[in-house]
């Protein structure tokens, strides 16, 4: 799993927390955190991916979700707000446990 995105200074402590958690749980072979990647790198990662897991609830529109869908990735997103209007129902989740079941199924 790759966690990719920008890193605002406000979230730096959380980033370090996630990184340490992956190390403590011995998951560094399975989880990669990638921040401030170039557009070319992002596109390359998307070409190698099959699922776009977007756990953030209350996304007003979800531009990254639409971009991922246009690249052929299956969007796994919360069942609230804007993305519910364009993401197929079978890919919407209410709990993280539901999201995990959907990811396994896909």
VOMI-401130 format. One record per residue (C-alpha): y, z, x. Coordinates in nm, 3 decimals. Layout:
! residues N
         y         z         x
         Y         Z         X
...
END
This chain:
! residues 106
         y         z         x
     0.000     0.000     0.000
     0.342    -0.090     0.127
     0.648     0.096     0.005
     0.937    -0.139     0.067
     1.305    -0.095    -0.003
     1.646    -0.001     0.120
     1.708     0.351     0.247
     2.033     0.513     0.146
     2.136     0.818     0.351
     2.103     1.038     0.042
     1.727     0.967     0.030
     1.654     1.003     0.401
     1.502     1.352     0.365
     1.276     1.223     0.087
     1.171     0.932     0.308
     1.077     1.178     0.583
     0.888     1.388     0.327
     0.684     1.084     0.214
     0.616     0.980     0.571
     0.497     1.329     0.665
     0.283     1.352     0.351
     0.106     1.026     0.441
     0.046     1.161     0.792
    -0.074     1.503     0.672
    -0.316     1.342     0.427
    -0.438     1.103     0.697
    -0.331     0.800     0.490
    -0.129     0.612     0.751
    -0.398     0.342     0.766
    -0.345     0.286     0.391
     0.027     0.350     0.332
     0.314     0.182     0.514
     0.681     0.264     0.457
     0.911    -0.028     0.532
     1.285     0.013     0.498
     1.574    -0.224     0.551
     1.353    -0.532     0.584
     1.500    -0.879     0.611
     1.473    -1.122     0.321
     1.223    -1.329     0.520
     1.006    -1.021     0.579
     1.031    -0.922     0.211
     0.922    -1.270     0.101
     0.636    -1.263     0.350
     0.518    -0.927     0.213
     0.540    -1.054    -0.142
     0.329    -1.360    -0.055
     0.055    -1.125     0.069
     0.072    -0.895    -0.234
    -0.078    -0.909    -0.580
     0.082    -0.610    -0.757
     0.439    -0.487    -0.784
     0.425    -0.116    -0.871
     0.769    -0.004    -0.986
     0.749     0.366    -1.081
     1.120     0.420    -1.150
     1.179     0.498    -1.518
     1.497     0.402    -1.701
     1.556     0.077    -1.514
     1.829    -0.099    -1.711
     1.706    -0.450    -1.642
     1.477    -0.449    -1.341
     1.582    -0.732    -1.113
     1.312    -0.651    -0.857
     1.054    -0.664    -1.137
     1.167    -1.011    -1.243
     1.174    -1.128    -0.881
     0.820    -0.997    -0.826
     0.696    -1.164    -1.144
     0.854    -1.493    -1.040
     0.664    -1.464    -0.710
     0.338    -1.425    -0.903
     0.290    -1.049    -0.866
     0.159    -0.841    -1.156
     0.427    -0.586    -1.254
     0.306    -0.231    -1.320
     0.607    -0.052    -1.471
     0.701     0.243    -1.698
     0.697     0.176    -2.072
     1.065     0.259    -2.124
     1.397     0.075    -2.138
     1.472    -0.284    -2.026
     1.152    -0.401    -1.862
     0.956    -0.343    -2.184
     1.124    -0.654    -2.321
     0.967    -0.893    -2.069
     0.665    -0.725    -1.907
     0.335    -0.777    -2.094
     0.216    -0.463    -2.273
    -0.104    -0.433    -2.070
     0.104    -0.364    -1.756
     0.321    -0.086    -1.900
     0.235     0.279    -1.831
     0.352     0.617    -1.958
     0.197     0.841    -1.690
     0.105     0.788    -1.326
    -0.259     0.833    -1.422
    -0.224     0.539    -1.661
    -0.058     0.337    -1.385
    -0.352     0.408    -1.153
    -0.600     0.290    -1.419
    -0.401    -0.031    -1.470
    -0.384    -0.096    -1.096
    -0.761    -0.045    -1.063
    -0.822    -0.278    -1.357
    -0.592    -0.550    -1.219
END
